[in-house]
């Protein structure tokens, strides 16, 4: 008989989908990842992608590759940050074929 633990399970289908995308694309910032995600999977909000990227940092599924800072006159202040993510040690990609087909199609177009 399996023992049940209180609380929510650690895994997430959305986060696993992000792992699949990063497996092929290697490094992306969250907005690029979001655009690819909504082409491949059911629609989610941009906020949910940011949440799972942050959560994935704490679980070790993702890590920060670099932070690009751009300075200018933005409505929210004088700087903008693009955090570029890559897979961490805790990621376990399943290598879904439809993500590979999408990646191959889009990498040939560039």
SEVO-529010 format. One record per atom (N, C-alpha, C, O): residue in three letters; chain; atom name; x, y, z. Coordinates in pm, whole numbers, plus 50000, padded with zeros to 5 digits. Layout:
SEVO-529010
+--------+--------+-------+-------+-------+-------+
| residu | chaine | atome |     u |     v |     w |
+--------+--------+-------+-------+-------+-------+
|    ALA |      A |    CA |     X |     Y |     Z |
...
+--------+--------+-------+-------+-------+-------+
end
This chain:
SEVO-529010
+--------+--------+-------+-------+-------+-------+
| residu | chaine | atome |     u |     v |     w |
+--------+--------+-------+-------+-------+-------+
|    UNK |      A |     N | 50084 | 49882 | 50000 |
|    UNK |      A |    CA | 50000 | 50000 | 50000 |
|    UNK |      A |     C | 50089 | 50124 | 50000 |
|    UNK |      A |     O | 50181 | 50134 | 50081 |
|    UNK |      A |     N | 50062 | 50217 | 49912 |
|    UNK |      A |    CA | 50145 | 50337 | 49903 |
|    UNK |      A |     C | 50104 | 50438 | 50010 |
|    UNK |      A |     O | 49986 | 50451 | 50044 |
|    UNK |      A |     N | 50202 | 50508 | 50059 |
|    UNK |      A |    CA | 50178 | 50608 | 50162 |
|    UNK |      A |     C | 50143 | 50741 | 50096 |
|    UNK |      A |     O | 50211 | 50783 | 50003 |
|    UNK |      A |     N | 50038 | 50805 | 50142 |
|    UNK |      A |    CA | 49999 | 50936 | 50089 |
|    UNK |      A |     C | 50056 | 51045 | 50176 |
|    UNK |      A |     O | 50056 | 51037 | 50299 |
|    UNK |      A |     N | 50106 | 51149 | 50109 |
|    UNK |      A |    CA | 50163 | 51262 | 50179 |
|    UNK |      A |     C | 50070 | 51381 | 50165 |
|    UNK |      A |     O | 50006 | 51398 | 50062 |
|    UNK |      A |     N | 50062 | 51465 | 50268 |
|    UNK |      A |    CA | 49975 | 51582 | 50259 |
|    UNK |      A |     C | 50032 | 51687 | 50164 |
|    UNK |      A |     O | 50153 | 51693 | 50142 |
|    UNK |      A |     N | 49946 | 51768 | 50110 |
|    UNK |      A |    CA | 49991 | 51877 | 50023 |
|    UNK |      A |     C | 49979 | 51841 | 49876 |
|    UNK |      A |     O | 49934 | 51733 | 49839 |
|    UNK |      A |     N | 50021 | 51934 | 49795 |
|    UNK |      A |    CA | 50013 | 51918 | 49650 |
|    UNK |      A |     C | 50133 | 51840 | 49598 |
|    UNK |      A |     O | 50241 | 51847 | 49655 |
|    UNK |      A |     N | 50113 | 51766 | 49489 |
|    UNK |      A |    CA | 50228 | 51696 | 49430 |
|    UNK |      A |     C | 50328 | 51795 | 49372 |
|    UNK |      A |     O | 50291 | 51906 | 49334 |
|    UNK |      A |     N | 50454 | 51756 | 49365 |
|    UNK |      A |    CA | 50559 | 51845 | 49317 |
|    UNK |      A |     C | 50555 | 51868 | 49167 |
|    UNK |      A |     O | 50586 | 51978 | 49121 |
|    UNK |      A |     N | 50518 | 51769 | 49090 |
|    UNK |      A |    CA | 50522 | 51779 | 48944 |
|    UNK |      A |     C | 50413 | 51869 | 48887 |
|    UNK |      A |     O | 50313 | 51897 | 48953 |
|    UNK |      A |     N | 50434 | 51912 | 48764 |
|    UNK |      A |    CA | 50338 | 51997 | 48695 |
|    UNK |      A |     C | 50345 | 51966 | 48545 |
|    UNK |      A |     O | 50454 | 51958 | 48489 |
|    UNK |      A |     N | 50230 | 51949 | 48482 |
|    UNK |      A |    CA | 50226 | 51923 | 48339 |
|    UNK |      A |     C | 50280 | 52043 | 48261 |
|    UNK |      A |     O | 50351 | 52026 | 48162 |
|    UNK |      A |     N | 50246 | 52163 | 48304 |
|    UNK |      A |    CA | 50295 | 52283 | 48236 |
|    UNK |      A |     C | 50447 | 52290 | 48245 |
|    UNK |      A |     O | 50513 | 52318 | 48145 |
|    UNK |      A |     N | 50502 | 52266 | 48364 |
|    UNK |      A |    CA | 50647 | 52271 | 48380 |
|    UNK |      A |     C | 50715 | 52161 | 48299 |
|    UNK |      A |     O | 50823 | 52183 | 48244 |
|    UNK |      A |     N | 50653 | 52043 | 48291 |
|    UNK |      A |    CA | 50710 | 51936 | 48209 |
|    UNK |      A |     C | 50709 | 51975 | 48062 |
|    UNK |      A |     O | 50803 | 51943 | 47989 |
|    UNK |      A |     N | 50603 | 52042 | 48017 |
|    UNK |      A |    CA | 50597 | 52090 | 47879 |
|    UNK |      A |     C | 50709 | 52191 | 47851 |
|    UNK |      A |     O | 50768 | 52191 | 47743 |
|    UNK |      A |     N | 50738 | 52276 | 47948 |
|    UNK |      A |    CA | 50846 | 52373 | 47934 |
|    UNK |      A |     C | 50981 | 52301 | 47924 |
|    UNK |      A |     O | 51068 | 52341 | 47847 |
|    UNK |      A |     N | 50997 | 52195 | 48003 |
|    UNK |      A |    CA | 51120 | 52114 | 47995 |
|    UNK |      A |     C | 51136 | 52057 | 47855 |
|    UNK |      A |     O | 51246 | 52058 | 47799 |
|    UNK |      A |     N | 51027 | 52008 | 47797 |
|    UNK |      A |    CA | 51032 | 51952 | 47661 |
|    UNK |      A |     C | 51079 | 52057 | 47561 |
|    UNK |      A |     O | 51160 | 52028 | 47473 |
|    UNK |      A |     N | 51028 | 52178 | 47573 |
|    UNK |      A |    CA | 51065 | 52286 | 47481 |
|    UNK |      A |     C | 51213 | 52323 | 47499 |
|    UNK |      A |     O | 51287 | 52336 | 47401 |
|    UNK |      A |     N | 51255 | 52340 | 47623 |
|    UNK |      A |    CA | 51394 | 52379 | 47649 |
|    UNK |      A |     C | 51493 | 52269 | 47611 |
|    UNK |      A |     O | 51610 | 52298 | 47583 |
|    UNK |      A |     N | 51449 | 52145 | 47609 |
|    UNK |      A |    CA | 51539 | 52036 | 47568 |
|    UNK |      A |     C | 51589 | 52059 | 47426 |
|    UNK |      A |     O | 51706 | 52037 | 47397 |
|    UNK |      A |     N | 51499 | 52102 | 47338 |
|    UNK |      A |    CA | 51537 | 52124 | 47198 |
|    UNK |      A |     C | 51596 | 52262 | 47174 |
|    UNK |      A |     O | 51692 | 52276 | 47098 |
|    UNK |      A |     N | 51539 | 52365 | 47237 |
|    UNK |      A |    CA | 51583 | 52502 | 47211 |
|    UNK |      A |     C | 51703 | 52544 | 47296 |
|    UNK |      A |     O | 51763 | 52647 | 47269 |
|    UNK |      A |     N | 51737 | 52467 | 47396 |
|    UNK |      A |    CA | 51852 | 52488 | 47485 |
|    UNK |      A |     C | 51839 | 52609 | 47577 |
|    UNK |      A |     O | 51842 | 52593 | 47699 |
|    UNK |      A |     N | 51826 | 52730 | 47521 |
|    UNK |      A |    CA | 51818 | 52851 | 47603 |
|    UNK |      A |     C | 51713 | 52945 | 47546 |
|    UNK |      A |     O | 51714 | 52976 | 47426 |
|    UNK |      A |     N | 51622 | 52991 | 47632 |
|    UNK |      A |    CA | 51518 | 53085 | 47590 |
|    UNK |      A |     C | 51484 | 53177 | 47707 |
|    UNK |      A |     O | 51502 | 53140 | 47823 |
|    UNK |      A |     N | 51435 | 53297 | 47674 |
|    UNK |      A |    CA | 51376 | 53376 | 47781 |
|    UNK |      A |     C | 51227 | 53348 | 47782 |
|    UNK |      A |     O | 51173 | 53292 | 47687 |
|    UNK |      A |     N | 51161 | 53388 | 47890 |
|    UNK |      A |    CA | 51024 | 53343 | 47916 |
|    UNK |      A |     C | 50926 | 53383 | 47806 |
|    UNK |      A |     O | 50836 | 53305 | 47774 |
|    UNK |      A |     N | 50940 | 53501 | 47747 |
|    UNK |      A |    CA | 50845 | 53541 | 47643 |
|    UNK |      A |     C | 50861 | 53457 | 47517 |
|    UNK |      A |     O | 50761 | 53419 | 47457 |
|    UNK |      A |     N | 50984 | 53427 | 47476 |
|    UNK |      A |    CA | 51006 | 53338 | 47361 |
|    UNK |      A |     C | 50946 | 53201 | 47389 |
|    UNK |      A |     O | 50881 | 53140 | 47304 |
|    UNK |      A |     N | 50969 | 53154 | 47512 |
|    UNK |      A |    CA | 50916 | 53024 | 47552 |
|    UNK |      A |     C | 50763 | 53023 | 47548 |
|    UNK |      A |     O | 50702 | 52926 | 47503 |
|    UNK |      A |     N | 50703 | 53131 | 47594 |
|    UNK |      A |    CA | 50557 | 53144 | 47593 |
|    UNK |      A |     C | 50502 | 53135 | 47451 |
|    UNK |      A |     O | 50403 | 53065 | 47427 |
|    UNK |      A |     N | 50564 | 53204 | 47355 |
|    UNK |      A |    CA | 50517 | 53201 | 47217 |
|    UNK |      A |     C | 50522 | 53060 | 47160 |
|    UNK |      A |     O | 50431 | 53018 | 47088 |
|    UNK |      A |     N | 50628 | 52987 | 47190 |
|    UNK |      A |    CA | 50640 | 52848 | 47144 |
|    UNK |      A |     C | 50538 | 52761 | 47215 |
|    UNK |      A |     O | 50474 | 52676 | 47153 |
|    UNK |      A |     N | 50522 | 52781 | 47346 |
|    UNK |      A |    CA | 50430 | 52701 | 47426 |
|    UNK |      A |     C | 50288 | 52708 | 47371 |
|    UNK |      A |     O | 50223 | 52604 | 47355 |
|    UNK |      A |     N | 50239 | 52827 | 47341 |
|    UNK |      A |    CA | 50100 | 52839 | 47295 |
|    UNK |      A |     C | 50080 | 52783 | 47154 |
|    UNK |      A |     O | 49967 | 52753 | 47115 |
|    UNK |      A |     N | 50188 | 52767 | 47078 |
|    UNK |      A |    CA | 50178 | 52700 | 46949 |
|    UNK |      A |     C | 50168 | 52548 | 46966 |
|    UNK |      A |     O | 50105 | 52481 | 46884 |
|    UNK |      A |     N | 50228 | 52494 | 47070 |
|    UNK |      A |    CA | 50236 | 52349 | 47088 |
|    UNK |      A |     C | 50132 | 52290 | 47182 |
|    UNK |      A |     O | 50090 | 52176 | 47163 |
|    UNK |      A |     N | 50092 | 52364 | 47282 |
|    UNK |      A |    CA | 50008 | 52310 | 47388 |
|    UNK |      A |     C | 49885 | 52399 | 47407 |
|    UNK |      A |     O | 49878 | 52508 | 47349 |
|    UNK |      A |     N | 49788 | 52354 | 47488 |
|    UNK |      A |    CA | 49671 | 52439 | 47516 |
|    UNK |      A |     C | 49714 | 52573 | 47575 |
|    UNK |      A |     O | 49814 | 52582 | 47646 |
|    UNK |      A |     N | 49638 | 52675 | 47543 |
|    UNK |      A |    CA | 49674 | 52811 | 47585 |
|    UNK |      A |     C | 49682 | 52823 | 47737 |
|    UNK |      A |     O | 49600 | 52770 | 47811 |
|    UNK |      A |     N | 49784 | 52896 | 47779 |
|    UNK |      A |    CA | 49801 | 52934 | 47919 |
|    UNK |      A |     C | 49834 | 53083 | 47921 |
|    UNK |      A |     O | 49861 | 53142 | 47816 |
|    UNK |      A |     N | 49832 | 53142 | 48037 |
|    UNK |      A |    CA | 49865 | 53283 | 48045 |
|    UNK |      A |     C | 50017 | 53301 | 48057 |
|    UNK |      A |     O | 50089 | 53210 | 48099 |
|    UNK |      A |     N | 50062 | 53418 | 48019 |
|    UNK |      A |    CA | 50203 | 53451 | 48031 |
|    UNK |      A |     C | 50246 | 53444 | 48177 |
|    UNK |      A |     O | 50356 | 53400 | 48209 |
|    UNK |      A |     N | 50158 | 53487 | 48265 |
|    UNK |      A |    CA | 50185 | 53486 | 48409 |
|    UNK |      A |     C | 50214 | 53343 | 48458 |
|    UNK |      A |     O | 50301 | 53323 | 48542 |
|    UNK |      A |     N | 50140 | 53245 | 48405 |
|    UNK |      A |    CA | 50160 | 53106 | 48446 |
|    UNK |      A |     C | 50298 | 53056 | 48403 |
|    UNK |      A |     O | 50363 | 52981 | 48476 |
|    UNK |      A |     N | 50342 | 53097 | 48285 |
|    UNK |      A |    CA | 50476 | 53059 | 48238 |
|    UNK |      A |     C | 50582 | 53117 | 48333 |
|    UNK |      A |     O | 50674 | 53046 | 48374 |
|    UNK |      A |     N | 50569 | 53245 | 48367 |
|    UNK |      A |    CA | 50664 | 53307 | 48460 |
|    UNK |      A |     C | 50663 | 53236 | 48595 |
|    UNK |      A |     O | 50768 | 53214 | 48655 |
|    UNK |      A |     N | 50544 | 53200 | 48643 |
|    UNK |      A |    CA | 50534 | 53129 | 48771 |
|    UNK |      A |     C | 50610 | 52997 | 48765 |
|    UNK |      A |     O | 50688 | 52966 | 48856 |
|    UNK |      A |     N | 50589 | 52921 | 48660 |
|    UNK |      A |    CA | 50654 | 52790 | 48650 |
|    UNK |      A |     C | 50803 | 52800 | 48625 |
|    UNK |      A |     O | 50878 | 52711 | 48664 |
|    UNK |      A |     N | 50847 | 52906 | 48559 |
|    UNK |      A |    CA | 50991 | 52926 | 48543 |
|    UNK |      A |     C | 51055 | 52951 | 48680 |
|    UNK |      A |     O | 51161 | 52897 | 48711 |
|    UNK |      A |     N | 50990 | 53034 | 48760 |
|    UNK |      A |    CA | 51042 | 53063 | 48894 |
|    UNK |      A |     C | 51037 | 52939 | 48983 |
|    UNK |      A |     O | 51132 | 52911 | 49056 |
|    UNK |      A |     N | 50927 | 52866 | 48976 |
|    UNK |      A |    CA | 50914 | 52743 | 49054 |
|    UNK |      A |     C | 51017 | 52640 | 49010 |
|    UNK |      A |     O | 51075 | 52570 | 49093 |
|    UNK |      A |     N | 51040 | 52630 | 48880 |
|    UNK |      A |    CA | 51139 | 52537 | 48827 |
|    UNK |      A |     C | 51281 | 52569 | 48871 |
|    UNK |      A |     O | 51365 | 52479 | 48881 |
|    UNK |      A |     N | 51309 | 52696 | 48897 |
|    UNK |      A |    CA | 51440 | 52734 | 48951 |
|    UNK |      A |     C | 51460 | 52672 | 49089 |
|    UNK |      A |     O | 51568 | 52623 | 49122 |
|    UNK |      A |     N | 51353 | 52676 | 49170 |
|    UNK |      A |    CA | 51365 | 52623 | 49306 |
|    UNK |      A |     C | 51367 | 52471 | 49309 |
|    UNK |      A |     O | 51422 | 52412 | 49403 |
|    UNK |      A |     N | 51309 | 52404 | 49209 |
|    UNK |      A |    CA | 51310 | 52258 | 49205 |
|    UNK |      A |     C | 51433 | 52203 | 49130 |
|    UNK |      A |     O | 51457 | 52082 | 49130 |
|    UNK |      A |     N | 51510 | 52292 | 49068 |
|    UNK |      A |    CA | 51628 | 52248 | 48996 |
|    UNK |      A |     C | 51603 | 52205 | 48852 |
|    UNK |      A |     O | 51694 | 52158 | 48785 |
|    UNK |      A |     N | 51479 | 52222 | 48805 |
|    UNK |      A |    CA | 51448 | 52184 | 48667 |
|    UNK |      A |     C | 51504 | 52285 | 48567 |
|    UNK |      A |     O | 51537 | 52249 | 48454 |
|    UNK |      A |     N | 51516 | 52411 | 48609 |
|    UNK |      A |    CA | 51570 | 52517 | 48525 |
|    UNK |      A |     C | 51680 | 52589 | 48601 |
|    UNK |      A |     O | 51688 | 52584 | 48723 |
|    UNK |      A |     N | 51765 | 52656 | 48524 |
|    UNK |      A |    CA | 51864 | 52745 | 48585 |
|    UNK |      A |     C | 51879 | 52866 | 48495 |
|    UNK |      A |     O | 51849 | 52862 | 48376 |
|    UNK |      A |     N | 51926 | 52974 | 48555 |
|    UNK |      A |    CA | 51944 | 53099 | 48480 |
|    UNK |      A |     C | 52076 | 53090 | 48405 |
|    UNK |      A |     O | 52181 | 53065 | 48464 |
|    UNK |      A |     N | 52069 | 53112 | 48274 |
|    UNK |      A |    CA | 52190 | 53115 | 48191 |
|    UNK |      A |     C | 52253 | 53253 | 48196 |
|    UNK |      A |     O | 52374 | 53267 | 48218 |
|    UNK |      A |     N | 52171 | 53355 | 48175 |
|    UNK |      A |    CA | 52219 | 53493 | 48185 |
|    UNK |      A |     C | 52101 | 53588 | 48200 |
|    UNK |      A |     O | 51986 | 53550 | 48176 |
|    UNK |      A |     N | 52131 | 53709 | 48240 |
|    UNK |      A |    CA | 52029 | 53813 | 48252 |
|    UNK |      A |     C | 52071 | 53928 | 48162 |
|    UNK |      A |     O | 52177 | 53988 | 48182 |
|    UNK |      A |     N | 51988 | 53958 | 48062 |
|    UNK |      A |    CA | 52013 | 54070 | 47972 |
|    UNK |      A |     C | 51940 | 54192 | 48025 |
|    UNK |      A |     O | 51818 | 54190 | 48042 |
|    UNK |      A |     N | 52013 | 54299 | 48051 |
|    UNK |      A |    CA | 51952 | 54423 | 48098 |
|    UNK |      A |     C | 51957 | 54525 | 47985 |
|    UNK |      A |     O | 52061 | 54549 | 47924 |
|    UNK |      A |     N | 51841 | 54584 | 47959 |
|    UNK |      A |    CA | 51831 | 54689 | 47857 |
|    UNK |      A |     C | 51784 | 54816 | 47927 |
|    UNK |      A |     O | 51689 | 54815 | 48004 |
|    UNK |      A |     N | 51853 | 54924 | 47898 |
|    UNK |      A |    CA | 51818 | 55051 | 47962 |
|    UNK |      A |     C | 51747 | 55140 | 47861 |
|    UNK |      A |     O | 51781 | 55143 | 47743 |
|    UNK |      A |     N | 51647 | 55212 | 47909 |
|    UNK |      A |    CA | 51571 | 55302 | 47824 |
|    UNK |      A |     C | 51460 | 55367 | 47904 |
|    UNK |      A |     O | 51457 | 55359 | 48027 |
|    UNK |      A |     N | 51370 | 55431 | 47834 |
|    UNK |      A |    CA | 51256 | 55495 | 47901 |
|    UNK |      A |     C | 51134 | 55404 | 47886 |
|    UNK |      A |     O | 51066 | 55406 | 47783 |
|    UNK |      A |     N | 51109 | 55324 | 47988 |
|    UNK |      A |    CA | 50995 | 55233 | 47990 |
|    UNK |      A |     C | 50889 | 55287 | 48085 |
|    UNK |      A |     O | 50919 | 55367 | 48173 |
|    UNK |      A |     N | 50767 | 55243 | 48067 |
|    UNK |      A |    CA | 50659 | 55290 | 48153 |
|    UNK |      A |     C | 50678 | 55246 | 48298 |
|    UNK |      A |     O | 50626 | 55309 | 48390 |
|    UNK |      A |     N | 50752 | 55138 | 48320 |
|    UNK |      A |    CA | 50773 | 55087 | 48454 |
|    UNK |      A |     C | 50906 | 55131 | 48516 |
|    UNK |      A |     O | 50933 | 55101 | 48632 |
|    UNK |      A |     N | 50987 | 55202 | 48441 |
|    UNK |      A |    CA | 51115 | 55248 | 48496 |
|    UNK |      A |     C | 51221 | 55261 | 48388 |
|    UNK |      A |     O | 51190 | 55270 | 48270 |
|    UNK |      A |     N | 51345 | 55262 | 48430 |
|    UNK |      A |    CA | 51455 | 55287 | 48338 |
|    UNK |      A |     C | 51526 | 55165 | 48285 |
|    UNK |      A |     O | 51622 | 55178 | 48208 |
|    UNK |      A |     N | 51482 | 55044 | 48325 |
|    UNK |      A |    CA | 51553 | 54924 | 48280 |
|    UNK |      A |     C | 51455 | 54809 | 48257 |
|    UNK |      A |     O | 51347 | 54803 | 48316 |
|    UNK |      A |     N | 51496 | 54719 | 48171 |
|    UNK |      A |    CA | 51420 | 54598 | 48142 |
|    UNK |      A |     C | 51514 | 54479 | 48154 |
|    UNK |      A |     O | 51630 | 54487 | 48112 |
|    UNK |      A |     N | 51466 | 54369 | 48211 |
|    UNK |      A |    CA | 51549 | 54249 | 48225 |
|    UNK |      A |     C | 51488 | 54133 | 48147 |
|    UNK |      A |     O | 51369 | 54106 | 48158 |
|    UNK |      A |     N | 51570 | 54067 | 48070 |
|    UNK |      A |    CA | 51532 | 53942 | 48004 |
|    UNK |      A |     C | 51616 | 53832 | 48067 |
|    UNK |      A |     O | 51738 | 53829 | 48050 |
|    UNK |      A |     N | 51552 | 53742 | 48139 |
|    UNK |      A |    CA | 51622 | 53632 | 48203 |
|    UNK |      A |     C | 51620 | 53514 | 48107 |
|    UNK |      A |     O | 51513 | 53469 | 48065 |
|    UNK |      A |     N | 51737 | 53465 | 48071 |
|    UNK |      A |    CA | 51749 | 53353 | 47978 |
|    UNK |      A |     C | 51766 | 53226 | 48061 |
|    UNK |      A |     O | 51856 | 53215 | 48144 |
|    UNK |      A |     N | 51677 | 53128 | 48036 |
|    UNK |      A |    CA | 51677 | 53003 | 48112 |
|    UNK |      A |     C | 51731 | 52889 | 48029 |
|    UNK |      A |     O | 51728 | 52892 | 47905 |
|    UNK |      A |     N | 51782 | 52787 | 48099 |
|    UNK |      A |    CA | 51820 | 52661 | 48037 |
|    UNK |      A |     C | 51783 | 52549 | 48133 |
|    UNK |      A |     O | 51744 | 52574 | 48247 |
|    UNK |      A |     N | 51793 | 52425 | 48087 |
|    UNK |      A |    CA | 51757 | 52312 | 48172 |
|    UNK |      A |     C | 51856 | 52296 | 48286 |
|    UNK |      A |     O | 51977 | 52317 | 48270 |
|    UNK |      A |     N | 51803 | 52260 | 48402 |
|    UNK |      A |    CA | 51885 | 52233 | 48518 |
|    UNK |      A |     C | 51904 | 52084 | 48537 |
|    UNK |      A |     O | 51857 | 52003 | 48457 |
|    UNK |      A |     N | 51972 | 52048 | 48643 |
|    UNK |      A |    CA | 52001 | 51907 | 48673 |
|    UNK |      A |     C | 51875 | 51827 | 48705 |
|    UNK |      A |     O | 51871 | 51707 | 48681 |
|    UNK |      A |     N | 51773 | 51893 | 48757 |
|    UNK |      A |    CA | 51651 | 51823 | 48797 |
|    UNK |      A |     C | 51552 | 51798 | 48684 |
|    UNK |      A |     O | 51448 | 51737 | 48706 |
|    UNK |      A |     N | 51584 | 51845 | 48563 |
|    UNK |      A |    CA | 51493 | 51828 | 48450 |
|    UNK |      A |     C | 51497 | 51684 | 48400 |
|    UNK |      A |     O | 51603 | 51620 | 48399 |
|    UNK |      A |     N | 51381 | 51634 | 48359 |
|    UNK |      A |    CA | 51372 | 51499 | 48307 |
|    UNK |      A |     C | 51291 | 51501 | 48178 |
|    UNK |      A |     O | 51173 | 51467 | 48178 |
|    UNK |      A |     N | 51354 | 51539 | 48066 |
|    UNK |      A |    CA | 51279 | 51547 | 47940 |
|    UNK |      A |     C | 51236 | 51410 | 47890 |
|    UNK |      A |     O | 51310 | 51312 | 47900 |
|    UNK |      A |     N | 51114 | 51405 | 47836 |
|    UNK |      A |    CA | 51062 | 51281 | 47779 |
|    UNK |      A |     C | 51079 | 51277 | 47627 |
|    UNK |      A |     O | 51050 | 51176 | 47563 |
|    UNK |      A |     N | 51126 | 51386 | 47570 |
|    UNK |      A |    CA | 51154 | 51401 | 47428 |
|    UNK |      A |     C | 51029 | 51368 | 47345 |
|    UNK |      A |     O | 51024 | 51268 | 47273 |
|    UNK |      A |     N | 50929 | 51454 | 47357 |
|    UNK |      A |    CA | 50803 | 51437 | 47284 |
|    UNK |      A |     C | 50825 | 51465 | 47136 |
|    UNK |      A |     O | 50884 | 51567 | 47101 |
|    UNK |      A |     N | 50778 | 51376 | 47048 |
|    UNK |      A |    CA | 50803 | 51389 | 46904 |
|    UNK |      A |     C | 50746 | 51517 | 46842 |
|    UNK |      A |     O | 50808 | 51574 | 46753 |
|    UNK |      A |     N | 50629 | 51562 | 46887 |
|    UNK |      A |    CA | 50569 | 51681 | 46825 |
|    UNK |      A |     C | 50651 | 51807 | 46855 |
|    UNK |      A |     O | 50650 | 51901 | 46775 |
|    UNK |      A |     N | 50720 | 51810 | 46967 |
|    UNK |      A |    CA | 50806 | 51925 | 46998 |
|    UNK |      A |     C | 50929 | 51921 | 46907 |
|    UNK |      A |     O | 50974 | 52026 | 46859 |
|    UNK |      A |     N | 50983 | 51802 | 46883 |
|    UNK |      A |    CA | 51098 | 51789 | 46794 |
|    UNK |      A |     C | 51063 | 51832 | 46652 |
|    UNK |      A |     O | 51141 | 51901 | 46587 |
|    UNK |      A |     N | 50945 | 51792 | 46603 |
|    UNK |      A |    CA | 50900 | 51830 | 46469 |
|    UNK |      A |     C | 50887 | 51982 | 46460 |
|    UNK |      A |     O | 50931 | 52042 | 46362 |
|    UNK |      A |     N | 50826 | 52043 | 46559 |
|    UNK |      A |    CA | 50810 | 52190 | 46563 |
|    UNK |      A |     C | 50947 | 52258 | 46561 |
|    UNK |      A |     O | 50967 | 52353 | 46486 |
|    UNK |      A |     N | 51040 | 52209 | 46644 |
|    UNK |      A |    CA | 51175 | 52267 | 46652 |
|    UNK |      A |     C | 51247 | 52254 | 46518 |
|    UNK |      A |     O | 51310 | 52349 | 46472 |
|    UNK |      A |     N | 51239 | 52136 | 46456 |
|    UNK |      A |    CA | 51306 | 52115 | 46326 |
|    UNK |      A |     C | 51249 | 52207 | 46220 |
|    UNK |      A |     O | 51323 | 52266 | 46142 |
|    UNK |      A |     N | 51116 | 52222 | 46217 |
|    UNK |      A |    CA | 51051 | 52309 | 46120 |
|    UNK |      A |     C | 51094 | 52455 | 46138 |
|    UNK |      A |     O | 51125 | 52523 | 46041 |
|    UNK |      A |     N | 51096 | 52500 | 46262 |
|    UNK |      A |    CA | 51128 | 52641 | 46288 |
|    UNK |      A |     C | 51277 | 52669 | 46283 |
|    UNK |      A |     O | 51315 | 52783 | 46255 |
|    UNK |      A |     N | 51362 | 52573 | 46308 |
|    UNK |      A |    CA | 51505 | 52600 | 46299 |
|    UNK |      A |     C | 51552 | 52605 | 46154 |
|    UNK |      A |     O | 51654 | 52667 | 46125 |
|    UNK |      A |     N | 51479 | 52541 | 46064 |
|    UNK |      A |    CA | 51511 | 52548 | 45921 |
|    UNK |      A |     C | 51469 | 52681 | 45860 |
|    UNK |      A |     O | 51531 | 52729 | 45765 |
|    UNK |      A |     N | 51365 | 52743 | 45915 |
|    UNK |      A |    CA | 51314 | 52869 | 45863 |
|    UNK |      A |     C | 51409 | 52984 | 45890 |
|    UNK |      A |     O | 51405 | 53085 | 45820 |
|    UNK |      A |     N | 51495 | 52972 | 45991 |
|    UNK |      A |    CA | 51584 | 53083 | 46030 |
|    UNK |      A |     C | 51716 | 53075 | 45960 |
|    UNK |      A |     O | 51802 | 53160 | 45982 |
+--------+--------+-------+-------+-------+-------+
end
